[in-house]
Amino acid sequence: MSEQQFTFDPAKSQETVYHEGMAVRRQVLGDAHVDRATASIDPFTQDFQELITRYAWGTIWTRPGLPRTTRSAITLTAMIANGYWEELAMHVRAALTNGMTRDEIKEVILQSAIYCSVPAANVAFKVAQGVFSKLDEPGNADL
């Protein structure tokens, strides 16, 4: 596999980065989630929403250096390590959208038991089970 080169393009406008980020954010998290997040934007939260869309989604998630499944595995681990359980649930769904299997998600959580802590992995398994249960409900095909 050849390494893809990424170069920062200073000529790319912030608006372009934002729109590219929003596209990836919608692909990974789903329109329903992004619509809920953006519906609650007010003058107090607007700068933060723009920041995460431009930098997290438009600058990092658009880079060619890692496949989205790898980015999801890293993100799951970070959520587990820091105890961000609501964000973990969102990113478990996103990992499935990005092509990770439930078994791969299980392996990420098992790995995190060693490097993050057994109690954190225990909670992570419960969070993932909750996401899987919801997705398995009849008539719920929405990731």
N, C-alpha and C positions, 0 to 999 in steps of 0.2 A: 504494500500500500504506500503510495507516495504521499509525502507530507504536503498539505495545502498551506500555502503562504497567506497570511492575513496582514494587510497593511492598513493602518489607520488612514482614512481619507479625510483630511482636514477641510477639503472643499465640500464634503457632504453636509448639507444644511441640517440644523437641529430638527427642522420640520420633517425632513426625509428620514432621519434616524428615528424620530418619534413614530412616523407612519409605518416604517419597517418593523419597529418594535411592537406596535399595536397589532400588526398582522401576525407576528409570531406569538404574541400573548394570546390572541384569539385561537390560533391553531393548537397551542399547548393546553390552555386552560378552558377553552370553550367559550362560545359567544355568551351563553347564559351567565357564567361567572363574571366575565369582563363587563357585561352590561350591568350586572348588580353592583360591581365595584365602581364603575364610572357614574352610575345613577346617583350615588351618594357623594359625589365630588361637590365640595363647596369651596369658598375662598380660603378656608383654613387648610383643606387637604389637597387642593389643586396642585400646588408645587410638588408635593410628595408623589402624587399619581403620575405627574409628568416625569419626575425623576426616575421612578422605577420603570416606566415604559421606555424612556430613552436609554437608560444605562443598563438595567438588568436585561430587558428584552431586546432593545434595539442595538446595543453594543456587544453584549456578552452572548446571549442566546442565538444571535445571527452569525456568530463567528463559525468558520468552517472547520476548525481544528478538532472538534469532538462531535461524535454523533449525539443526537438528542437523547438516546437511551443512556449514554454515559453521563450527560449533563443531568438527567433525571436521577440517576443513582447517586451522584455527588450531592444533589440538592436534598434528596431523601436523608442522606447521612447528616448533612448540616442541620436539617430540621430536628432530627433525632438527638443529635449532640447538644443542641441548644434548648430542647424541650418546647419547640414551637408546634404544638399538637394540632391546632386548627390548620396551620399552614401545611403540616405533614399530610393531613387528610386531603387537602386540595392537591398536593403534589403526588400523592398516591394515584389519584385519578389522572393527573397529568402524565405520570409515568406510563400508565396503561395506554393513554392516547398516543404517547411517543413510541409505543411498540414494546415496552417492557412487559414481560409475563408476570403473572402472580408468583410463580416460582422464583423469578429473578428478584422481585420485590422482597420475597421471603429471605433470599440469600443476602440482600443488602441489610435487612434488619438483623439477621444472624451475625453478620460481620460487625455491625454496629454494637452488638452485645459485648464484643471483645474490646473495641476501641472507644466506645462511648459510655457504656455501662449496661449491665444486665437489667437494672430497673428501667432505664430508658428504652431498651429493646422490648421489655415487657409491655410498656405503655404503647410503643409503636406497633406491636402485634395487635393490640386491642383496637387501635385507631384503624389499621389496615383492614382488620376483620369487619369493622363497622362500615367502611367504604365498600368492601366486597359484598357484604350483606345487602346494603342498599342497592347496589348495582344488580344483584341477583333477584331482587323483588320482581314479581311478574309485572310486565308492562314498563319496566324501567330500563330502557336501553341507553339512557343518557349517561355518558362518562362524565 
